[in-house]
Amino acid sequence: MLVHSGTDPARPPDPTSSALTPPIPGLGLCGPGWTVLAAHGSRWSWSIRLDAHGAAYAAPTRVAQAVAVRVLSAHGIDVLGWNPADPEARAYAAVTVAPQFPAQRRDTWRWWR
């Protein structure tokens, strides 16, 4: 999952604004900006913040997706595309392929060798 969460760290919140967006449940530990979250089954396994990899807080979605593809590729994960899991929350699910593990060959062992 590629998610955008938090408030802009460069801009203090406006206490008079009534348009403050509520926090997205479950994303409080991501920090501000773009983050890649990995899940195993229904549990979160790990996360990588993308600000250090080139996707700043205000980066457009396309830039964050490109950076996420590069970061995930470095971890051996091929991304084919993105599905909008929740566009209003700026969350996108990566379409990935399962890694192809080569079939292990059994040595041809014969008793007469």
Order of alpha helices (4+ residues) and beta strands (2+ residues): beta-beta-beta-alpha-beta-beta
